[in-house]
């Protein structure tokens, strides 16, 4: 019987290891996020993880070392559950050096006419394909960490503006942005407050992950995450699994069903409250609890 038969069709969402890119400002806690993932092993320079009690490969000296580390994890037996590449912008010069050596040149720009950077994109694709094989064969999460820099966005429909972007060559950054299931921007939470008749940015002390595209940064996710979450692995993993399970849809449906039995005044508040909650699980659960309280009052 052919494998491509209707009897072999499956339905529903298929749980997969997490594929995440986390980028942001220096010292915000990106490496700590990776260290909090299940059974992590780090690949990269030791400078960003010297304060963390984690397993790590020797710092790669060549692009071949990077690919070899991924191959070893893919083919050999081990107990690691997460690979953290820390960081992409640290690995990029190794990629450029490899491309130059393959072309018989000393520097990537010696290849000429931007061809070196195009060849570098092909090497990033080789690495990403290897990471996909690692996830598929070993069920390992993959976290790619990068720094951010401020770059002017050429706005085709208005004035140009500055925004945070991956600190990589734009051709390479474009490939990296397409790969993960979540590209998250890590930052210190800052609120605007007026002091002495001037508006100042005040650091709240919180560290957050922005999960959706905005004017100030690139971000995306396929996990139905709230727009902003705490910069913590356990928070991310819990919300991502809830999103994949369709929990938000179930809560929204439950709220709408209960709202039909509410008095008119209370029912009128549900629509705006759902709009404010969006797909934030915690907010939806609170709204559902509120509906239950209102129904209890009706039945008393």
Buried (B, 14 or more C-beta within 10 A) or exposed (E): EEEEEEEEEEEEEEEEBBBBBBBBBEEBBBBBBBBBBEEBBBBBBEEBBEEBEBBBBEEBEEBEBBBBBBEEBBEEEEEBBBBBBBBBBBBBEBBBBBBBBEBEBEEBBEBEEEEBBEBBBEBBEEBBEBBEBBBEEBEBBBBBBBBBEEBEBEEEEEEEEEBBBBBBBEEBBEBBBEBBBBBBBBBBBEEEEEEEEEEEEEEEEEBBBBBBBBEBBBBBBEBBBBBBBBBBBEBBBEBBEBBBEEBBEEBBEBBEEBBEEBEEEBBEBBEEBBEEBEBBBEBBBEBBEBBEEBBEEEEE
